[in-house]
């Protein structure tokens, strides 16, 4: 499904009224072009860590960037009003976005909350399953939706949740960052869905552990993101690889094996 070496995470600028906004938008545009120019795909998170940021659509519009529908993955979470959600989906369709990665989202006091019933949910809070189902029902054939998979959550709970996401219309899955071979990710292979494994490209492994609620273990003391990436290529040669926390100051051909082939 993703016929390029890597899917690289690119953060949109934080919403700001100061003089830095133009510089941040320019940096976003430069980094986007760099990713596309090396033949990779780009994934743009939706208000990560509950911090309001410009969306993918807004950032593209403000810098007149063209959308490569095969290489751009728009992330979408449940922390939007219903009218805002529909507006984003309508604009994404008009801009020819194809891939949408649907996540529950981090939330936070600065973000609105979506009414679960407004998208067909039956719980007090909307789930990513509700949102995947809503997109595929209301925008049938327009988008290819994907879902997140957290191998750090108890099994088979998370695996059963993944099955529900597939039933709702998810056609690919992006894991949380994994270290080496992960038995939970191995279970995904039985679900006949395209798998994208995520690689944590920062040496700050403590930050990853805190974000996924994992206790520190022996792997944290000797974590090397470059060696881990090589291991993921070895264990999951058929899988696309999502790169989070990748430095834009490095020469990627020196650290990303698939770019040197």
DOLUMRO-257373 format. One record per atom (N, C-alpha, C): residue in one letter; z, x, y. Coordinates in steps of 0.05 Angstrom, whole numbers, plus 5000, padded with zeros to 4 digits. Atoms other than C-alpha are relative to their C-alpha. Example, Ala and Ser with C-alpha at 12.3 -4.5 7.8 and 13.67 -1.06 7.14 Angstrom:
2
A500050184976;A515652464910;A500050185024;S499949844976;S514352734979;S501449855022;
This chain:
261
X500050164976;X500050005000;X500050175025;X499849834976;X501850565049;X498650264993;X501649775008;X496351075041;X500050225021;X499749784982;X499051625085;X502450164992;X497949825011;X503752215075;X502949905004;X497350094994;X509951935109;X500049775019;X499450214981;X512751345147;X502350105017;X498049874983;X516451635207;X501349805019;X498550184983;X521851265244;X499950095029;X500249944971;X520851235320;X501649795015;X498450194984;X526150935365;X498749945027;X501050084974;X523750535425;X502250075021;X498049934979;X527250695492;X502149785003;X497950194994;X533850375508;X499249855026;X500550164976;X533449815559;X501650125023;X498649864978;X535150135626;X498649935027;X501150064974;X534250015700;X500050265017;X499949754984;X535050745721;X497350145000;X502549854997;X529851265736;X499050134974;X500849875025;X529651515664;X498149834984;X501550185017;X525950915637;X497050094997;X502749915001;X519051185655;X499750244982;X500149765016;X520451855624;X500449944971;X499550075028;X523151535561;X497649864988;X502450135009;X516951095555;X497850204995;X502049795003;X512551705564;X500550164974;X499349855024;X516352065509;X499449834975;X500650185023;X515651465463;X497050014994;X502950005003;X508151455475;X499050264988;X500749735010;X507552205462;X500750034971;X499149985028;X511452155398;X498449824982;X501650185016;X507551555374;X497350134994;X502649875004;X500951925385;X500250234981;X499649775018;X503652535349;X500149914971;X499850115027;X505452125288;X497349914989;X502650105009;X498751785285;X498050234997;X501949785001;X494952435298;X500350174975;X499649845024;X498052775238;X499549834975;X500750175023;X495952185194;X502249864987;X497750145011;X502751865184;X500249725012;X499450264990;X505351165193;X502550015017;X497650014983;X510650955243;X501549744997;X498250245003;X516550485236;X501850005025;X498550024975;X519950225299;X502349804996;X497750175004;X527049955289;X500449795022;X499550224981;X529449315323;X502950015008;X497349984989;X535549445367;X502050124980;X498149885020;X538849935317;X502750055012;X497249964992;X546350005319;X501049805021;X499250204981;X546749375361;X499550075029;X500549924972;X544149735423;X497349885009;X502550124990;X538949345464;X497950215007;X502249824994;X532349725464;X497549845005;X502650134997;X525349555485;X498949964971;X501150045026;X521649255427;X497450154996;X502549865006;X515549545393;X497749885017;X502250134985;X510949035427;X500250085030;X499649944972;X513949155496;X499350295006;X500649714996;X513549915489;X497150064999;X502949965002;X506349885467;X498649905025;X501350124977;X504449425524;X500450175025;X499349854976;X507949845577;X498550265002;X501549754999;X504050465557;X497149974990;X502750055007;X497550135536;X499250134974;X500549885026;X498050395465;X498549814982;X501550175019;X493150145413;X501649994974;X498650045025;X495849875348;X498250064976;X501449955025;X493450175283;X501549834980;X498650205016;X495149575240;X500850104972;X499449895026;X495149985176;X502250205001;X498049794998;X500050495203;X502549945016;X497650084984;X505050115246;X501649794985;X498250195012;X511049775216;X502049915021;X498250124981;X514749315263;X502549904985;X497550105012;X522149195245;X500949765015;X499150254988;X525148515258;X502649924987;X497450095012;X532348285250;X500749725010;X499250284994;X536147635258;X501449975027;X498650024975;X539247795325;X498149955024;X501750104979;X534447405369;X500449705002;X500050294998;X534346705397;X497549904985;X502350115015;X529446245361;X497550025017;X502449984982;X524746225421;X499050295002;X500749714998;X524946985427;X498750094974;X501149935026;X523647055352;X497149914997;X502750115003;X517546605353;X498150145020;X501749864981;X515046955416;X499150274990;X500649745011;X515447625382;X497949994978;X501850035022;X511847385320;X497249925010;X502650084989;X506347045361;X498650245013;X501249774987;X505247675402;X499250214980;X500749815021;X505348105339;X497449924986;X502550105013;X499947675308;X497650055018;X502149974981;X495747705371;X499250305003;X500449714998;X496548475373;X499150124974;X500949915026;X494348515301;X502050184984;X498049875017;X500848785273;X499849874972;X500350105028;X500648725197;X502750014986;X497649965015;X507149005169;X502549945016;X497450064987;X513948725187;X502250054979;X497749955016;X520249015157;X502349835010;X497950194992;X525548465158;X502750104990;X497349925006;X532848665161;X502049815012;X497950174989;X539348305173;X500750095029;X499449894974;X540748765232;X503050075004;X497349914995;X546949095260;X501649815017;X498650194982;X548548575313;X501750155020;X498249884980;X553448685369;X500349805023;X499450184978;X556348355432;X497749985020;X502250014981;X550048515472;X497549864990;X502450135012;X545248155426;X500549714994;X499750295006;X544047405417;X500249964970;X499850085028;X545347045351;X498149774994;X502050205008;X540046645315;X501449774985;X499050245014;X541745935292;X498750004972;X501049995027;X541145965217;X498249764993;X501550245007;X538645245211;X497349995014;X502650004986;X533045375261;X497850134985;X502149885017;X529445795209;X500249914971;X499950125027;X531245375149;X502350114983;X497849905015;X537645735129;X502149784995;X497950195006;X543545365098;X502850125001;X497449874997;X549145855113;X500750015030;X499150004972;X553245955176;X498550215017;X501549794986;X549446595193;X497350044985;X502649965013;X542046735180;X499950264984;X500349765016;X540247235126;X497150115002;X502849895001;X534247695118;X498349844981;X501550175019;X532247245060;X498949765015;X500950234984;X531946655108;X497750075018;X502049924981;X527847045158;X497350074986;X502449945016;X522947305105;X498649744993;X501250265008;X521846605080;X498849855024;X501050134975;X521046335151;X497350125009;X502549874992;X515746845169;X497749944982;X502150055019;X511746735106;X499249704999;X500650284999;X512145985114;X498549935026;X501150084975;X510545925188;X497650175009;X502249824993;X505746515193;X498650094974;X501249945027;X502646475124;X497450165002;X502449845001;X497547015111;X499750195024;X500349844975;X498747345179;X501350284996;X498549755002;X503847885160;X500550074971;X499049915025;X505948305101;X502950085004;X497249964994;X513448265100;X501350194979;X498549835017;X518148785071;X503049955003;X497150044999;X525548815057;X501550264996;X498449765004;X531149325057;X501649984974;X498449995025;X534949544995;X502250215004;X497849824997;X541849854998;X501250094973;X499049915026;X543350274936;X503050065000;X497249944998;X550450384961;X501749754996;X498650255006;X552349654950;X500349964970;X499650045029;X554949414883;X497649884987;X502150125016;X549949264829;X501449834978;X502850094995;X547448784804;X499849835025;X500250174976;X549148414869;X497650065018;X502149934982;X544348804912;X497249974987;X502550035014;X538948794859;X499249704999;X500550295000;X539548034854;X499149905027;X500850074973;X539047984929;X497150095004;X502849914997;X532648394925;X498149814986;X501750195015;X529847904874;X499549755018;X500250244982;X531247334924;X498150065023;X501849924978;X527647724979;X497149994991;X502750005011;X521647804934;X499049714997;X500850295003;X521647054918;X499449885027;X500550114973;X521846924993;X497550105012;X502649904990;X515547335003;X499950305006;X500149714995;X517448075009;X498150134981;X502049875017;X511848514983;X500550304999;X499349725002;X514949204994;X503050025007;X497249954994;X521949494998;X500450285011;X499249744988;X524850055040;X502950044994;X497249955007;X531250365013;X501550115024;X498349834982;X537050635052;X499550294992;X500449725007;X536851395054;X501450074974;X498849925026;X537951674984;X500050304997;X499749715005;X540052354959;X499350054971;X500949945027;X536252594899;X499349754985;X500750235017;X535052134841;X502349805000;X498050214997;X538651464849;X499549794978;X500450195022;X539751014789;X499549725009;X500550274990;X539750394832;X497149975009;X502850014992;X532950564860;X498249994975;X501550015025;X530550674789;X499749714990;X500050285008;X532249934776;X497849845015;X502050144985;X527349724830;X497350014987;X502649975012;X521549964789;X499349774982;X500450235018;X522449374742;X499249755015;X500550244984;X521248884800;X497049985008;X502950014994;X513849064808;X499549955030;X500450024971;X514249164883;X499650285011;X500449744988;X511849734927;X502650115011;X497449884992;X517650214939;X499650225019;X500049794980;X518750645000;X502850125000;X497349885001;X524551134991;X500550145027;X499449884973;X528051365054;X501450274997;X498949745000;X529752085067;X501550055027;X498449944977;X535352285115;X499450285009;X501049744992;X532452865155;X501950155019;X498049864984;X538753065192;X502050144982;X497949875015;X543953565169;X502749865002;X497650154996;X549253085194;X500249784979;X499750205022;X550452745127;X502349825004;X497750184995;X557152475151;X499249755015;X501050234986;X553452015198;X498749804982;X501250175019;X549451735141;X502249864983;X497950115017;X555651635098;X501649785016;X498550204985;X559251275154;X498349745004;X501750244994;X553250815168;X499749824975;X500350165024;X552750595095;X502649944986;X497350055012;X560250575081;X500550164975;X499649835024;X560051135029;X502150215006;X498049804998;X565851595017;X498750284997;X501149735002;X564652335027;X500450124972;X499949875026;X563152714963;X499050285001;X500849715001;X560953404940;X497350045012;X502749974989;X553753264962;X500150055030;X499949974970;X555953245035;X500550295008;X499349734992;X558453965034;X497650195000;X502349825003;X551654265016;X497449865005;X502450164996;X546653755041;X497950155016;X502249874986;X539954045061;X497749795000;X502050214999;X534953515085;X497250094989;X502649915009;X528853945069;X500050014969;X499849995029;X531154074997;X500149724988;X499850275010;X532853344989;X497349865000;X502650124998;X525953135013;X498250104976;X501549895022;X522853604961;X500849864974;X499050135024;X527253284908;X498949724997;X501050285000;X525052584928;X497050004991;X502849985008;X517752804921;X499850044970;X500049945029;X519353064851;X500749754984;X499150235015;X523152444828;X498449755004;X501550244994;X518851924862;X497250075011;X502649904991;X511852214867;X498149785008;X501850234993;X508451524871;X501049845023;X498950164978;X512951264926;X499450115027;X500249924972;X511751285000;X502850095009;X497449894991;X517251655038;X500449945030;X499250074972;X520651395102;X501850225010;X498449784989;X523451945146;X501649895024;X498250074978;X529451765189;X501350265011;X498749784987;X532652245239;X498350264999;X501849775000;X526552705238;X499950125028;X500149874974;X526653215294;X497150035009;X502749984988;X520553205340;X499750285013;X500149734989;X522153925361;X499050204980;X500849825022;X520154225294;X497149994995;X502850005010;X513454425266;X500149854973;X499850175024;X512653865215;X498650124976;X501449885023;X507754255172;X501750214985;X498349815013;X513254755158;X502249874984;X497850135014;X518254235133;X499249764984;X500850245014;X514253645107;X497850084980;X501949915020;X510853835041;X497349864999;X502550155002;X505653285042;X498150055023;X501849934977;X502953515109;X498650274995;X501149745005;X501454205081;X498150014977;X501850015023;X497353965022;X497149995009;
